[in-house]
Amino acid sequence: MRPFLALLGALIAAPLLAAEPGQPLSPEEFDAATMGKTLYYNSAGQPYGVEQYLPGRKVIWAFLGDDCRKGEWYPDGNDICFVYEDRPEPQCWTFYDSGSGLLARFRGDPASLPLIAVEESGESMACMGPDVGV
């Protein structure tokens, strides 16, 4: 039974490993791939969040169902680091072109599940303000 489970695990993991791209996007490639777009990210097949990429390396991020947070990004080698108005400590990611959308891996945690951009829009994000309707 164990060899079967090992084979089954390998078959399940193979598409994920095959989807892992080779070289990280450079900061210039990342900027070109995101500028003026709103990207919707999934993790493990589940909706995760949305980010709008604005001129001057400005961003607006929201976990799905949460308030929007303004921030900015900057390059750190081939990583892209984000800082937000409510969270000044940098969150750095390595971005790849997976062929089916951007794939992002959190720096320093290679075993974590990647974020995958599953939808792209040229529209602005719909941000809800705090205490709306109160």
C-alpha positions, 0 to 999 in steps of 0.5 A: 500500500505504501508504494501506491501512496508514494506513487499517488503523491508523486503523480499529484505533485508532478503537475505542481512541480512542472508548473514551477517556472525557472528564472524569477522575473526581474523588477523591470519584468515584474513592473511591465507585467503588472503596471496598470492591472488589477490581479486576483490571486489564489492559494491552493485553489482558493481565492486569496486576495487582490492587488492593483498596481499603480504608477510609481510602484504604488499598490492597493492590496486587499485580502478577499473580504477585507479593507484595502491597504495602500502600499508600495513595492521596491526591488531587492535583488530579484525579489519584490518587497511590499510595504503597506500603510498598516504594516511597514515591515517588508514582505518580499516575494519572488515572482515567476511567469508560470505561463498561465499567470504570475506565480509568487513565492514568499521569500524565506519560505520555499515550502509555502504554497505559492500565490497564483494570479488567476484573473487580470483586470484593467479596472480599479479595485472596489474598496470598501471604506471602514464603517460603511453603512454605520 
